[in-house]
Every structure is written in C-alpha cells, then in structure tokens.
Amino acid sequence: MTDRSPTRALAEFVAQLRYDDLPLEVVEGTRDLFVDWLGSALAGKGARPVCALERFAATMGPATGPCEVVHSGASASAWFAALINGAASHVAEQDDVHNGSVFHPAAVVFPAALAAAQAEGASGRDLITAAVAGYEVGIRVGEFLGRSHYKIFHTTGTAGMVAAAAAVAKVLGLDADTTQHAFGSAGTQAAGLWEFLRDGADSKQLHTAKAAADGLLAAYLARDGVTGAKRILEGEQGMAAGMSTDADPSRLTDRLGTRWATIETSYKWHASCRHSHPAADALLALLARDPLRADQIRTVTARVHQGALDVLGRVTDPGNVHQAKFSMGTVLGLIAVHGRAGLDEFETYALGDPRVVNFRSRVSMVLDPEVDAAYPRRWIGKVDVTTTDGRTLAARVDTPKGDPGNSLSRAEIADKAIRLARYRGAATEAQVRSAIEHIWHLGEERVGRIVDRAGSSETTA
C-alpha cells in the first residue's frame, strides 16, 4: 500500500515535477528570485562568518571543485559551495521572505540547487525546476510548523534544511521513495535557535549555511542508499512533535501543484529584519504626508504582531551592525534621520550617528490585535507618532514594499542586485548585469558559472 502521509505527498510532488508543468509566471518569478538572491550572496563578501567558513573550506578541502562561490569566484565542492553561499546569502538581510511561513527560501534553496546543478552538469531548466521544488516544499513546511515553532526556532534553518533537500533531490532526479528518505535525513538534522539574538552572535549565517549544505548532503546520501524517517514531518517523534505546538498537517499539501507558493514570496527593500519593514514603510508614508525632521518627533510607537516582539524585542541596545538590523529603534531612526534603512545607512550611521542612537530610545513596540490577527499571512504596518509641538499622527501600510501586490519591478530587482554587489566590491556592474541576463535566459544549456570573471585571476575556496 502506498504511504500517502503528507511527507510522502511532498516527496511525490518533487519527484514528479517537470519544467513544463510550471506556469510561465512561476518560471519568470523564479528567475527574478534567483537574481535577487545573487545580490544578497554577493553582498556577503568579507563578512566574519563567511570568511570563517571559507577558511574552514580551505582547511578541510578539497582545494577546488566544480562549483562556484559566487562572491569570490572561487571553486569548491558542492557541499562547501552550498555552505559558503548559504552563509553569504543571509548577511545583508536583503534576501527574500515568504510571509505565511516566515521563511527565507532563497538563502537555502539557491545555494544548494546551484551547487548540485554545477556539480551534476544540470541544465538551466533543471535548476529552475529544482528551485521551485525547494520553495514549494520549504514554504509548506514552514507554514505547517506554525507560529509556536518560530517563537524559538529560526524557520529558515529548520524548514530550510528540508527545502534544500527537495531542491537537490530534483537536480539528482530522485524518485519519490528516495526523495522521502532525503527528507528524513534532512529533517533529523534541522536546527536553528533564536537565542543568538541576545548576544548579536553570528549563528544566523550558520543556520542558512548548514541548511543549504546539509540539505544537499541528505539528498546525496539518499541517492546512495541512506534511509531516513518516512514521516519526519508529522510523525510521533518527528519535527512537529519536537518543535511545534500548533502544527497543521493540512498546510503541507495545501493545493499542491495548483497553488504556487513560490510567487507569493516577498522581496526585502530595507536592509533589516523583515519584522521591522511594515513599521518602516508606515513611518515613511507618514513622513511623506507630514514632513518632519527627526528632532521634531518625540516618540514613535510601532504597532506590531507578536512575532516582531519575539524577535525584535530581544534587541534594545545593539552592539554591532548586524544586531542593529534587529532593532526597531535603529531601523526607524535611520528612516527618520536619513530617509532610508539601506546597507550604507546601517554601515555608516546605525551605531555611529548620535541622532540615530538618540532616536532609538524614543521608539517602542506594542502588540496590535488587528496586526497580530492578520500575521503571518499579511504583515500590516502601523505607527503612531507624537511630535515635540504636541501633535499626534498615525499612518498604516497594508502591503509593504516588496510584497505581492506591491512587488519590485525587474528594473528594481536588477538595480538592487547591482547595489548589493557594489556594497563589498564582490562584482562589477558589468559582471552583475551579465549574470542577470544569463539568469533571465537560463535554458537547455548546462549551468555554468553565474558570475563571469573571465580575465581576472581566480581564487579557490
């Protein structure tokens, strides 16, 4: 008898998915998400955890391999390429996010899928199909695990491990039985805890690195006969049993094959934790309507969902730039003082501008019942502002910039990728534009290097 558990249904979906099954909007949307991911991966160049993983790769070897470390042009084995690219993707806090699952798919799916595609000589169509498989599985696993899971666990590290395994299983052409074993091996490794926020630690990048690399590991092991739990998601001692109190198994197979969750994914506009974006957009809307200088604002109250309190509420006095990206006061301070909260603003002003630091203390968060009831399906932004001359002002944004319905155009996605590449000098504008055109036209040819650095000396990981 066929095992039709939700885990099995997902495995069958991945095994049976074909490029020709994908609606055109899903194919084109996945290409856009790939371009957006590339920018984030390039922006991770030089970050401490990324450099540490590069040194680890150099120590453990092999010295070179068939796969690309995109921010450096280095070559590595598939596992190390997925590891390093996964970490680099999550440094700038500009990688995509799916609202309903509170999951960053690109940072785990593309590093794993790209590494496997380059290692196996897969085609561009194969890579796009694999990415869709990873997004569809990972988003549903995140939705299944629910809000209780996210309170403690970084969903991108947990659901992301299964997503990466799904993507690589598709590249490898695994059948449903073998894909199900890959899910079992991925789920049993899944990890990622929010405690790092209290210390401003580097664990967030380790979460995406390991999810991408060990999801890849799970799929390759399954191909070679290593078995995994068949009900790793919903079983009595599976992921939900140990990591959730509100898991909903129906979410795992919700309109599977007709609802394309991939194109529900949002792009991040501000260079900060996604939970700060709705309030940032609301404050921007207020300042556009009622122009105020930062010194004319006495207080800002951000009306937020519980997830924002759980994550951002831990950071009251950020000690480094990355931790500042999880500080609502810093994000809104950058908006009020500098008009944006981008990479350059965080790097230059988040900790070193006394106006921003002073503004931080004037920002508070409160739980808003309407905002919380809509979350995570919708991320509504509300702010209340009191001014130094005694006025009370309010603004709301129902669809933050980057969400479906207020998404980025292709030109904005390309400009964002170029800006991110420029941030650490990982690639020239010409190189990024060439890579973008390559991604937008991926077809039957084998996947080669994404960033063409022809004529430059190549380093190794």
Buried (B, 14 or more C-beta within 10 A) or exposed (E): EEBEBBBBBBBBBBBEBEBEEBEEEBBBBBBBBBBBBBBBBBBBBBBEBBBBBBEBBBEEEEEBBBBBBBBBBBBBBBBBBBBBBBBBBBBBBBBBBBBBBBBBBBBBBBBBBBBBBBBBEBBBBBBBBBBBBBBBBBBBBBBBBBBBBBBEBBBBBBBBBBBBBBBBBBBBBBEBBBBBBBBBBBBBBBBBEBEBBEEBBBBBBBBBBBBBBBBBBBBBBBBEEBBBBBBBBBBEEBBBEEBBEEBBEEBBBBEBEEEBBBBBBBBBBBBBBBBBBBBBBBBBBBBEEEEBEBEBBBBBBBBBBBBBBBBBBBBEEBEEBBBBBBBBBBBBBBBBBBEBBBBEBBBBBBBEBEBBBBBBEBBEBEEBEEBBEBBBEBBBBBBBBBBEEEEEBEBBBBBBBBBEEBBBEEEBBBEBBBBBBBBBEBBBEEBBBBBBEBBBEBEEEEBEBBBBBEEEEEBBB
